[in-house]
Amino acid sequence: TERGTSPWCPHPPTTRPPPSISRPVGTFTFVQVAAYHSLVVAGDWQPHIPAATIGRPRIADGVVHRPGLLQPMLAARAGELVVIAAPTGYGKTTTAALWDDADERPFAWMRVDHLDDDPVHLLLHIATALDGLGAVDRGLLGYLRGPGRGPLTHLVPAVVQALEACGPVVIVLDEVHELCAPEAIDTLRALIDAAPASTTVTLIGRRPPSLDLARRRLQDRLVEIGTDELRLSDAEAAAALSAVRGSRDDGTVSTVLGICEGWAAGVILAGMARRDGAAVEAVTGQHDSVADYLVEEVLDRLDDDTVTFLVESSVLDRFNAE
C-alpha cells in the first residue's frame, strides 16, 4: 500500500515510492510494486483472525435474567470502561450477553487468545469484530495488515478514526486475562484512552490487565462487575436449579446454596447431578462433574510451577482431626 494515500495513515509520506501502477478500491488506493501482489504482505502470509473468536458466544437456554445486575452496564456511556472480572464459572460472559440483549447499541464481540499478545494482531482482531457489524471501511483491515507500521503511532490512530465514524458501539473483549505481553497491554490501554465517548469498551476475564483502573475509578469512568455482583441470590439460584431439573424442593435448594454460595457453575452442575440421580449431599468437589470442571477450567490452565506448588503445599506435615 502506498504510504500516505490511505485516510488511515496519520502521517504523509516522507519519501517518494518507486514507480507503480495503482488502482482505486473504495476510498483507498492499493499498489502493486515489482513482484509483490497487492494481497501479499511480509512474504506469502497475512495475519488471519479465526472466525471462532469473533461474534457473540452462544449461551445456554433457560438462563436466569438479572435486570438489577444489568442496570450499571446499560447506563455506561461517555467513554466509561466496563470491567467484568471474577473466577471461572461466575457467569461473566452470560451477563454480558444478557446486556447485549437489553441494550440498543450494537455489540462487537471478540475472544482474546494467545495471538493477541502481538499488538498488531490485537488491533486487527478488534477491527475485524467491528467489521462484522458493517461498522468500518474494509480498507482499514488492509491497512492494519500492512507491514512496517507502528501500533501506537499508526495503527491505534487508525482504529480510533474508525470508531469515531461508526457511532455508538460496545466492544467486548472476552477472556482478556489471556493478554500477557506488555506491548499488547500498552496498545490496548492507548486504544481505550483515545477511543471516542460513543465507544464503550468492555473487558471480561478472570482478572483485568493493568490498565490504570485506579485512575479511572477516581474519575468515575469505570463500571466494575465483580464476584459479589455476579454471585447468585437465593431466588436466582433456585430459578437456575428449576431450569436445569424442571422441579425443585426447598431442602435441595437450601443444601445447594450452602455448598455453592452463589457460584453459578456450581449451582448448574449440582442441578445436573441431581437430575442424573446423585444425592444432593454428594454434590461437592468430589463429584465427577464438579471435579472435571475444576480440572479443565482451573488446574489444566495453570503453569507447571504453580501446579507443583499447589501439590506440595496441599500435603500437610501434621493433621488434627479436631
DRENDO-1510 file (C-alpha; in Angstrom, 1 decimal, always signed):
<recs>
REC; n; res; u; v; w
REC; 1; THR; +0.0; +0.0; +0.0 .
REC; 2; GLU; +1.4; +3.4; -1.0 .
REC; 3; ARG; +2.1; +5.2; +2.3 .
REC; 4; GLY; +0.0; +8.4; +2.6 .
REC; 5; THR; -2.7; +7.5; +0.1 .
REC; 6; SER; -5.0; +5.9; +2.7 .
REC; 7; PRO; -7.0; +8.1; +5.0 .
REC; 8; TRP; -6.0; +5.8; +7.8 .
REC; 9; CYS; -2.3; +6.8; +7.5 .
REC; 10; PRO; -1.7; +9.6; +10.1 .
REC; 11; HIS; +1.5; +10.9; +8.5 .
REC; 12; PRO; +2.2; +11.9; +4.9 .
REC; 13; PRO; +4.9; +10.1; +3.1 .
REC; 14; THR; +8.5; +11.3; +3.7 .
REC; 15; THR; +10.0; +9.7; +0.6 .
REC; 16; ARG; +8.5; +9.0; -2.8 .
REC; 17; PRO; +7.8; +5.3; -3.5 .
REC; 18; PRO; +9.1; +3.6; -6.6 .
REC; 19; PRO; +7.1; +3.8; -9.8 .
REC; 20; SER; +4.0; +1.7; -9.6 .
REC; 21; ILE; +0.6; +1.0; -11.1 .
REC; 22; SER; -2.3; +2.0; -8.8 .
REC; 23; ARG; -6.0; +1.2; -8.8 .
REC; 24; PRO; -8.8; +2.7; -6.6 .
REC; 25; VAL; -10.7; +0.5; -4.3 .
REC; 26; GLY; -13.5; +2.5; -2.5 .
REC; 27; THR; -11.8; +5.3; -0.8 .
REC; 28; PHE; -8.4; +3.6; -0.7 .
REC; 29; THR; -5.6; +3.2; -3.3 .
REC; 30; PHE; -3.7; -0.1; -3.4 .
REC; 31; VAL; -0.5; -0.5; -5.3 .
REC; 32; GLN; +1.3; -3.4; -6.9 .
REC; 33; VAL; +5.0; -2.9; -6.7 .
REC; 34; ALA; +7.6; -5.0; -8.6 .
REC; 35; ALA; +7.0; -8.7; -8.0 .
REC; 36; TYR; +4.7; -8.3; -5.0 .
REC; 37; HIS; +0.9; -8.8; -5.4 .
REC; 38; SER; -1.4; -6.4; -3.5 .
REC; 39; LEU; -2.7; -9.2; -1.4 .
REC; 40; VAL; +0.8; -10.4; -0.3 .
REC; 41; VAL; +2.2; -8.9; +2.9 .
REC; 42; ALA; +5.5; -9.9; +4.5 .
REC; 43; GLY; +6.2; -12.8; +2.1 .
REC; 44; ASP; +3.2; -15.1; +1.4 .
REC; 45; TRP; +1.4; -14.7; +4.7 .
REC; 46; GLN; -1.2; -12.3; +6.0 .
REC; 47; PRO; -2.5; -12.2; +9.6 .
REC; 48; HIS; -5.7; -14.2; +9.9 .
REC; 49; ILE; -8.4; -13.8; +12.5 .
REC; 50; PRO; -10.2; -17.2; +13.3 .
REC; 51; ALA; -13.9; -16.8; +12.8 .
REC; 52; ALA; -14.5; -18.8; +16.0 .
REC; 53; THR; -13.1; -15.8; +18.0 .
REC; 54; ILE; -15.5; -13.3; +16.5 .
REC; 55; GLY; -19.1; -12.8; +17.4 .
REC; 56; ARG; -21.3; -13.2; +20.4 .
REC; 57; PRO; -20.9; -16.7; +22.1 .
REC; 58; ARG; -23.9; -18.9; +22.5 .
REC; 59; ILE; -25.5; -19.0; +25.9 .
REC; 60; ALA; -27.5; -21.8; +27.4 .
REC; 61; ASP; -31.3; -22.0; +27.2 .
REC; 62; GLY; -33.2; -21.1; +30.3 .
REC; 63; VAL; -30.7; -18.6; +31.6 .
REC; 64; VAL; -31.8; -16.6; +34.7 .
REC; 65; HIS; -32.4; -13.0; +33.8 .
REC; 66; ARG; -30.9; -10.5; +36.2 .
REC; 67; PRO; -32.2; -6.9; +35.4 .
REC; 68; GLY; -30.7; -5.4; +38.6 .
REC; 69; LEU; -27.2; -6.6; +37.6 .
REC; 70; LEU; -27.5; -5.2; +34.1 .
REC; 71; GLN; -28.5; -1.7; +35.1 .
REC; 72; PRO; -25.0; -0.3; +35.7 .
REC; 73; MET; -23.9; -1.6; +32.3 .
REC; 74; LEU; -26.9; -0.3; +30.5 .
REC; 75; ALA; -26.1; +3.1; +31.9 .
REC; 76; ALA; -22.5; +3.1; +30.8 .
REC; 77; ARG; -21.9; +6.0; +28.5 .
REC; 78; ALA; -19.4; +8.8; +27.8 .
REC; 79; GLY; -16.4; +6.6; +27.3 .
REC; 80; GLU; -16.7; +4.6; +30.5 .
REC; 81; LEU; -14.8; +1.4; +30.7 .
REC; 82; VAL; -16.7; -1.7; +31.8 .
REC; 83; VAL; -14.8; -4.5; +33.6 .
REC; 84; ILE; -16.4; -7.8; +34.4 .
REC; 85; ALA; -13.9; -9.8; +36.4 .
REC; 86; ALA; -14.4; -12.9; +38.5 .
REC; 87; PRO; -13.1; -16.5; +38.8 .
REC; 88; THR; -14.3; -19.2; +36.4 .
REC; 89; GLY; -17.9; -20.1; +36.4 .
REC; 90; TYR; -19.5; -17.0; +37.8 .
REC; 91; GLY; -21.4; -16.2; +34.6 .
REC; 92; LYS; -19.3; -13.3; +33.3 .
REC; 93; THR; -19.9; -13.9; +29.6 .
REC; 94; THR; -23.5; -14.8; +30.1 .
REC; 95; THR; -24.0; -11.5; +32.0 .
REC; 96; ALA; -22.5; -9.6; +29.0 .
REC; 97; ALA; -24.7; -11.5; +26.6 .
REC; 98; LEU; -27.8; -10.5; +28.6 .
REC; 99; TRP; -26.6; -6.9; +28.5 .
REC; 100; ASP; -26.3; -7.3; +24.7 .
REC; 101; ASP; -29.9; -8.4; +24.5 .
REC; 102; ALA; -31.1; -5.5; +26.6 .
REC; 103; ASP; -29.0; -2.7; +25.0 .
REC; 104; GLU; -30.0; -0.9; +21.8 .
REC; 105; ARG; -26.3; -0.3; +20.8 .
REC; 106; PRO; -24.6; -2.8; +18.6 .
REC; 107; PHE; -22.0; -5.1; +20.2 .
REC; 108; ALA; -18.7; -6.2; +18.6 .
REC; 109; TRP; -17.6; -9.4; +20.3 .
REC; 110; MET; -14.1; -10.9; +20.2 .
REC; 111; ARG; -12.4; -13.6; +22.3 .
REC; 112; VAL; -8.8; -12.9; +23.2 .
REC; 113; ASP; -6.3; -15.7; +22.5 .
REC; 114; HIS; -2.5; -16.0; +22.7 .
REC; 115; LEU; -2.1; -14.5; +19.2 .
REC; 116; ASP; -3.4; -11.2; +20.6 .
REC; 117; ASP; -0.1; -10.7; +22.5 .
REC; 118; ASP; +1.0; -9.3; +19.2 .
REC; 119; PRO; -0.3; -5.7; +19.3 .
REC; 120; VAL; -0.9; -5.7; +15.5 .
REC; 121; HIS; -2.9; -8.8; +15.7 .
REC; 122; LEU; -4.9; -7.4; +18.7 .
REC; 123; LEU; -5.9; -4.3; +16.8 .
REC; 124; LEU; -6.8; -6.3; +13.7 .
REC; 125; HIS; -8.9; -8.6; +15.9 .
REC; 126; ILE; -10.8; -5.7; +17.2 .
REC; 127; ALA; -11.3; -4.1; +13.8 .
REC; 128; THR; -12.5; -7.5; +12.4 .
REC; 129; ALA; -15.1; -7.7; +15.2 .
REC; 130; LEU; -16.3; -4.2; +14.2 .
REC; 131; ASP; -16.3; -5.2; +10.5 .
REC; 132; GLY; -18.7; -7.9; +11.4 .
REC; 133; LEU; -21.2; -5.2; +12.3 .
REC; 134; GLY; -20.6; -3.4; +9.0 .
REC; 135; ALA; -19.3; -0.5; +11.0 .
REC; 136; VAL; -15.9; +0.1; +9.4 .
REC; 137; ASP; -14.5; +0.7; +6.0 .
REC; 138; ARG; -12.9; -2.6; +4.7 .
REC; 139; GLY; -9.8; -0.6; +3.7 .
REC; 140; LEU; -9.0; -0.4; +7.4 .
REC; 141; LEU; -8.4; -4.1; +7.6 .
REC; 142; GLY; -5.9; -3.9; +4.7 .
REC; 143; TYR; -4.1; -1.0; +6.3 .
REC; 144; LEU; -3.8; -2.9; +9.6 .
REC; 145; ARG; -2.3; -5.9; +7.8 .
REC; 146; GLY; +0.3; -3.7; +6.1 .
REC; 147; PRO; +4.0; -4.1; +7.1 .
REC; 148; GLY; +6.1; -1.6; +8.9 .
REC; 149; ARG; +3.5; +0.4; +10.8 .
REC; 150; GLY; +3.9; +1.1; +14.5 .
REC; 151; PRO; +0.9; +0.0; +16.6 .
REC; 152; LEU; +1.0; +3.1; +18.8 .
REC; 153; THR; +1.9; +5.7; +16.2 .
REC; 154; HIS; -0.1; +4.4; +13.2 .
REC; 155; LEU; -2.5; +1.6; +13.9 .
REC; 156; VAL; -4.2; +2.8; +17.1 .
REC; 157; PRO; -5.0; +6.2; +15.5 .
REC; 158; ALA; -6.4; +4.3; +12.5 .
REC; 159; VAL; -8.8; +2.2; +14.7 .
REC; 160; VAL; -9.7; +5.3; +16.7 .
REC; 161; GLN; -10.6; +7.1; +13.5 .
REC; 162; ALA; -12.9; +4.2; +12.5 .
REC; 163; LEU; -14.6; +4.3; +16.0 .
REC; 164; GLU; -15.2; +8.0; +15.6 .
REC; 165; ALA; -17.0; +7.3; +12.3 .
REC; 166; CYS; -19.1; +4.3; +13.3 .
REC; 167; GLY; -21.2; +5.9; +16.1 .
REC; 168; PRO; -22.3; +4.3; +19.4 .
REC; 169; VAL; -20.9; +0.8; +19.8 .
REC; 170; VAL; -19.9; -1.6; +22.6 .
REC; 171; ILE; -16.7; -3.5; +22.1 .
REC; 172; VAL; -16.4; -6.7; +24.1 .
REC; 173; LEU; -13.0; -8.4; +24.7 .
REC; 174; ASP; -13.8; -11.7; +26.3 .
REC; 175; GLU; -11.1; -13.8; +28.2 .
REC; 176; VAL; -8.9; -10.7; +28.4 .
REC; 177; HIS; -6.8; -12.4; +31.1 .
REC; 178; GLU; -5.2; -14.2; +28.2 .
REC; 179; LEU; -3.5; -10.9; +27.3 .
REC; 180; CYS; +0.0; -11.1; +28.8 .
REC; 181; ALA; +2.6; -9.3; +26.7 .
REC; 182; PRO; +3.3; -5.7; +28.0 .
REC; 183; GLU; +3.3; -4.4; +24.4 .
REC; 184; ALA; -0.2; -5.7; +23.8 .
REC; 185; ILE; -1.5; -4.3; +27.1 .
REC; 186; ASP; +0.1; -0.9; +26.3 .
REC; 187; THR; -1.6; -0.9; +22.9 .
REC; 188; LEU; -5.0; -1.8; +24.5 .
REC; 189; ARG; -4.5; +1.0; +27.1 .
REC; 190; ALA; -3.7; +3.5; +24.3 .
REC; 191; LEU; -6.8; +2.5; +22.4 .
REC; 192; ILE; -9.1; +2.7; +25.4 .
REC; 193; ASP; -7.7; +6.1; +26.3 .
REC; 194; ALA; -8.1; +7.5; +22.8 .
REC; 195; ALA; -11.5; +5.9; +22.0 .
REC; 196; PRO; -14.4; +8.4; +21.5 .
REC; 197; ALA; -17.1; +8.8; +24.0 .
REC; 198; SER; -19.5; +6.9; +21.7 .
REC; 199; THR; -17.4; +3.7; +22.3 .
REC; 200; THR; -17.9; +1.6; +25.4 .
REC; 201; VAL; -15.0; -0.9; +25.8 .
REC; 202; THR; -15.8; -4.0; +27.9 .
REC; 203; LEU; -13.2; -6.3; +29.4 .
REC; 204; ILE; -14.3; -9.8; +30.6 .
REC; 205; GLY; -11.9; -12.1; +32.3 .
REC; 206; ARG; -10.7; -13.8; +35.5 .
REC; 207; ARG; -8.6; -10.7; +36.2 .
REC; 208; PRO; -8.3; -7.5; +34.3 .
REC; 209; PRO; -4.9; -6.4; +32.8 .
REC; 210; SER; -3.1; -3.5; +34.3 .
REC; 211; LEU; -4.9; -0.6; +32.6 .
REC; 212; ASP; -4.9; +2.3; +35.1 .
REC; 213; LEU; -8.1; +1.2; +36.6 .
REC; 214; ALA; -7.4; +3.1; +39.8 .
REC; 215; ARG; -7.2; +6.4; +37.9 .
REC; 216; ARG; -10.5; +5.6; +36.0 .
REC; 217; ARG; -12.2; +4.7; +39.3 .
REC; 218; LEU; -11.2; +8.1; +40.8 .
REC; 219; GLN; -12.5; +9.8; +37.7 .
REC; 220; ASP; -15.8; +7.9; +37.9 .
REC; 221; ARG; -15.2; +6.5; +34.4 .
REC; 222; LEU; -15.2; +2.8; +35.4 .
REC; 223; VAL; -18.1; +0.3; +35.8 .
REC; 224; GLU; -16.9; -2.8; +37.8 .
REC; 225; ILE; -18.8; -6.0; +38.0 .
REC; 226; GLY; -17.1; -8.5; +40.3 .
REC; 227; THR; -17.7; -11.7; +42.2 .
REC; 228; ASP; -20.0; -10.1; +44.7 .
REC; 229; GLU; -22.3; -8.7; +42.0 .
REC; 230; LEU; -22.2; -11.9; +39.9 .
REC; 231; ARG; -22.9; -14.2; +42.9 .
REC; 232; LEU; -26.5; -15.7; +42.5 .
REC; 233; SER; -29.0; -14.7; +45.1 .
REC; 234; ASP; -31.1; -17.4; +46.8 .
REC; 235; ALA; -34.0; -16.7; +44.4 .
REC; 236; GLU; -31.8; -16.7; +41.3 .
REC; 237; ALA; -30.1; -19.9; +42.4 .
REC; 238; ALA; -33.5; -21.5; +43.0 .
REC; 239; ALA; -34.6; -20.4; +39.5 .
REC; 240; ALA; -31.4; -21.8; +37.9 .
REC; 241; LEU; -31.9; -25.2; +39.7 .
REC; 242; SER; -35.5; -25.3; +38.5 .
REC; 243; ALA; -34.4; -24.5; +34.9 .
REC; 244; VAL; -32.0; -27.5; +35.0 .
REC; 245; ARG; -34.1; -30.0; +36.9 .
REC; 246; GLY; -37.6; -28.9; +35.9 .
REC; 247; SER; -38.7; -29.1; +39.6 .
REC; 248; ARG; -37.2; -28.2; +42.9 .
REC; 249; ASP; -37.7; -28.7; +46.6 .
REC; 250; ASP; -36.7; -26.4; +49.4 .
REC; 251; GLY; -34.4; -28.9; +51.0 .
REC; 252; THR; -32.4; -29.3; +47.8 .
REC; 253; VAL; -32.2; -25.6; +47.2 .
REC; 254; SER; -31.0; -24.9; +50.7 .
REC; 255; THR; -28.3; -27.6; +50.6 .
REC; 256; VAL; -27.0; -26.5; +47.1 .
REC; 257; LEU; -27.0; -22.8; +48.2 .
REC; 258; GLY; -25.0; -23.8; +51.3 .
REC; 259; ILE; -22.4; -25.7; +49.2 .
REC; 260; CYS; -22.1; -23.3; +46.2 .
REC; 261; GLU; -22.5; -19.9; +47.9 .
REC; 262; GLY; -23.9; -18.3; +44.7 .
REC; 263; TRP; -21.3; -19.8; +42.4 .
REC; 264; ALA; -23.3; -20.1; +39.2 .
REC; 265; ALA; -21.4; -23.0; +37.6 .
REC; 266; GLY; -21.7; -24.9; +40.9 .
REC; 267; VAL; -25.4; -24.4; +41.1 .
REC; 268; ILE; -25.9; -25.6; +37.5 .
REC; 269; LEU; -23.6; -28.6; +38.0 .
REC; 270; ALA; -25.4; -29.5; +41.2 .
REC; 271; GLY; -28.7; -29.4; +39.3 .
REC; 272; MET; -27.4; -31.6; +36.6 .
REC; 273; ALA; -26.0; -34.1; +39.1 .
REC; 274; ARG; -29.4; -34.2; +41.0 .
REC; 275; ARG; -31.2; -34.6; +37.7 .
REC; 276; ASP; -29.0; -37.7; +37.0 .
REC; 277; GLY; -29.8; -39.2; +40.3 .
REC; 278; ALA; -26.9; -38.1; +42.6 .
REC; 279; ALA; -27.7; -37.4; +46.2 .
REC; 280; VAL; -27.6; -33.7; +47.0 .
REC; 281; GLU; -25.1; -34.3; +49.8 .
REC; 282; ALA; -22.7; -35.8; +47.2 .
REC; 283; VAL; -22.6; -32.7; +45.1 .
REC; 284; THR; -19.2; -31.4; +46.2 .
REC; 285; GLY; -15.8; -31.1; +44.6 .
REC; 286; GLN; -15.6; -35.0; +44.8 .
REC; 287; HIS; -18.5; -35.4; +42.3 .
REC; 288; ASP; -17.3; -36.3; +38.8 .
REC; 289; SER; -19.0; -33.4; +37.0 .
REC; 290; VAL; -17.7; -30.8; +39.5 .
REC; 291; ALA; -14.2; -32.3; +39.6 .
REC; 292; ASP; -14.0; -32.5; +35.8 .
REC; 293; TYR; -15.0; -28.8; +35.5 .
REC; 294; LEU; -12.4; -27.7; +38.1 .
REC; 295; VAL; -9.7; -29.7; +36.4 .
REC; 296; GLU; -10.4; -28.4; +32.9 .
REC; 297; GLU; -11.2; -24.8; +33.7 .
REC; 298; VAL; -8.7; -24.2; +36.6 .
REC; 299; LEU; -5.9; -26.8; +37.1 .
REC; 300; ASP; -5.2; -27.6; +33.5 .
REC; 301; ARG; -4.6; -23.9; +32.8 .
REC; 302; LEU; -2.0; -23.4; +35.5 .
REC; 303; ASP; +1.7; -23.3; +34.7 .
REC; 304; ASP; +3.9; -26.2; +35.9 .
REC; 305; ASP; +5.5; -24.2; +38.7 .
REC; 306; THR; +2.1; -23.3; +40.2 .
REC; 307; VAL; +0.8; -26.9; +39.9 .
REC; 308; THR; +3.9; -28.1; +41.7 .
REC; 309; PHE; +3.4; -25.6; +44.5 .
REC; 310; LEU; -0.2; -26.5; +45.0 .
REC; 311; VAL; +0.5; -30.2; +45.1 .
REC; 312; GLU; +3.4; -29.8; +47.6 .
REC; 313; SER; +1.6; -27.3; +49.8 .
REC; 314; SER; -1.6; -29.4; +49.9 .
REC; 315; VAL; +0.2; -32.2; +51.7 .
REC; 316; LEU; +0.2; -31.5; +55.4 .
REC; 317; ASP; +3.1; -32.4; +57.7 .
REC; 318; ARG; +0.6; -32.8; +60.6 .
REC; 319; PHE; -3.1; -33.3; +60.6 .
REC; 320; ASN; -5.5; -32.8; +63.5 .
REC; 321; ALA; -9.0; -34.2; +63.1 .
REC; 322; GLU; -10.4; -31.7; +65.5 .
</recs>
